[in-house]
Amino acid sequence: MQPSPPEPAIPPDLLAGQQLPPPPQQERSRRKRAALLQSALALFGERGYEETSIEDIARQAGVAVGGFYKYFASKRQILLVLMDRLVQEAAAVAETVELNISTRQEIRESIAQLARQALLVDWAYAGAHHAWREAATRDRELQALYQQIEAWVVQRLRLYFWVLLSLPGARQEVDRETLAWEIALLFLRLAETPLPDPDPIVASLTDLIYHGLFTG
């Protein structure tokens, strides 16, 4: 008998309780906010969290320091906004992965599609990953939020593995709970190290997941 599916994977709300300024309505203001986010992302990746100041972020974005506070209350808040964006974009990846599959080739293509898209989203936010890990060493709330992100990634993989393990050729003895946890941690560490060519790591992840779940 096929086990019941895991509970739905609901993305954590990283901005709960944050007093964010209202979203800008004018196009010029939206561009400034976007420039600040992109500046913070780049500087976090280059210098880390502690070595990046609000002044640095504003200067690189071409925005006055006082203008920064029209959009974000603090450096910590802009990091939260960046990570929340990452979570939302990562959540959308699952909806694009092909699940109407049956042949071994289709299964491998589905796994490769998931791995590639997840890595590309993560690598676009590598600076935020790096800054978050650094900031969380001194911030217990960020530590707790990161644990929520980890749990969410694990739950998403559990759901995906549940679908795959219903297909012919699946290893029925697989401990998908442990496998999902192991692969989630691997993805989260890989997220901090963008590579110029994703193909080798995608191929390796595809083999790892496929042979962990299927015979032959």
C-alpha positions, -999 to +999 in steps of 0.1 A: +000+000+000+013+035-009+019+055+022-002+087+026+014+118+011+033+141+034+018+174+045+020+203+020+052+222+021+042+258+031+070+284+027+081+301+059+071+337+062+104+355+069+088+389+070+062+381+097+063+409+123+085+432+102+074+468+100+082+473+063+076+507+047+047+505+022+056+494-013+065+524-035+039+533-061+060+555-084+082+538-110+112+558-100+108+548-064+104+511-074+137+513-094+155+528-063+142+500-041+152+474-066+187+490-069+191+489-032+182+452-031+206+444-059+234+464-043+229+447-010+229+413-027+262+420-045+280+435-015+269+407+008+284+383-016+317+403-020+322+415+016+299+395+039+273+409+062+294+426+089+317+444+064+287+458+044+272+490+057+240+508+049+262+536+035+279+511+012+246+497+000+231+531-007+263+545-024+265+515-048+228+518-056+231+555-063+206+563-035+211+588-007+216+572+027+185+589+040+167+574+010+175+539+022+152+543+051+123+550+029+123+514+018+140+494+046+143+499+084+178+483+087+205+462+070+190+432+088+156+439+072+170+442+037+186+408+042+153+394+053+136+408+022+162+392+000+159+358+017+121+360+015+124+367-022+146+336-025+121+315-007+092+327-029+112+320-061+123+286-049+087+278-040+077+285-076+103+260-089+083+230-078+053+241-099+074+240-131+089+205-126+074+179-148+056+152-128+037+134-155+064+109-159+067+071-162+098+061-182+133+060-166+145+087-190+116+110-180+123+104-144+160+114-148+149+145-168+125+155-141+152+152-114+177+171-135+151+198-141+145+202-104+182+202-096+191+228-123+162+252-115+167+250-078+205+257-081+200+286-105+176+303-081+198+296-051+229+309-070+212+341-079+209+348-042+243+334-031+252+367-015+221+365+007+229+329+017+264+339+027+253+370+047+225+351+064+249+323+076+272+350+089+246+371+106+229+340+121+259+332+142+250+362+164+212+364+159+191+336+174+160+348+155+178+344+122+190+309+134+154+299+141+142+312+107+169+293+089+158+261+107+123+268+092+139+272+058+157+239+062+125+221+074+106+235+044+132+223+019+131+189+035+093+188+033+094+198-004+118+170-012+097+145+008+067+154-014+087+150-045+102+117-034+067+105-025+057+110-061+088+093-075+085+063-052+051+055-066+066+048-100+077+015-114+112+005-104+113+025-072+131+011-042+104+004-017+128+001+012+141+037+008+140+058+039+128+089+021+127+109+053+165+106+058+172+109+021+152+141+019+171+155+048+205+146+034+197+161-001+182+192+015+214+199+034+234+193+003+214+218-017+216+244+010+254+242+011+257+242-027+236+273-027+265+293-013+289+284-041+278+294-076+296+276-105+300+290-140+287+257-155+259+240-136+260+209-159+284+187-139+268+193-105+233+188-120+244+155-136+260+144-102+228+153-082+206+136-108+226+103-105+227+106-067+189+110-064+179+086-091+201+057-079+190+065-043+154+060-053+154+035-082+169+002-091+189-003-123 
